[in-house]
C-alpha cells in the first residue's frame, strides 16, 4: 500500500470513529475545540496536509 493510501486509510478510520462517537452521544463540541478533540483535529490536519503534498507532487502541481 502506498504512503498516500495509508494516510487516507487512517483519515477514514478517524472519520468513522468520530461519526460513531457523535451518533452515540459521546460528542462534546467544547471538548472538540479545546479538549482532547484538539488532538484529533491537529492529527487530521497533519494527515490532510501530507496527502495534499503527495498528491501535488504526483501531478507535478506547483503551489
C-alpha positions in Angstrom: 0.0 0.0 0.0 1.4 3.4 -0.9 2.1 6.1 1.7 -0.8 8.2 0.4 -3.2 5.2 0.7 -2.1 4.5 4.2 -2.7 8.2 5.2 -6.1 8.2 3.6 -7.0 4.9 5.3 -6.1 6.5 8.7 -8.2 9.6 7.9 -11.2 7.4 7.0 -10.8 5.4 10.2 -10.7 8.6 12.2 -13.8 9.9 10.5 -15.7 6.7 11.1 -14.8 6.8 14.9 -15.8 10.4 15.1 -19.1 9.8 13.4 -19.8 6.7 15.7 -19.0 8.8 18.8 -21.2 11.6 17.6 -24.1 9.3 16.9 -23.7 7.6 20.3 -23.9 11.0 22.1 -20.2 11.0 23.1 -19.5 14.1 21.1 -18.9 17.3 23.1 -18.4 20.4 21.0 -16.4 22.1 23.7 -14.0 19.2 24.1 -13.6 19.0 20.3 -12.3 22.6 20.1 -10.4 22.9 23.4 -10.0 19.5 25.0 -8.9 16.1 23.8 -10.7 16.7 20.5 -8.0 19.3 19.7 -5.5 16.4 19.3 -7.9 14.8 16.8 -8.2 18.0 14.8 -4.5 18.6 14.7 -3.7 15.0 13.7 -6.3 15.1 11.0 -5.0 18.4 9.7 -1.4 16.9 9.6 -2.7 13.9 7.6 -4.6 16.0 5.2 -1.6 18.3 4.6 0.7 15.3 3.9 -1.8 13.7 1.5 -2.2 17.1 -0.3 1.6 17.4 -0.6 2.0 13.8 -2.0 -0.9 14.4 -4.5 0.6 17.7 -5.6 3.9 16.0 -6.4 2.2 13.2 -8.2 0.5 15.6 -10.7 3.5 18.0 -10.7 1.4 20.8 -9.3 3.4 23.8 -8.1 1.9 25.6 -5.2 
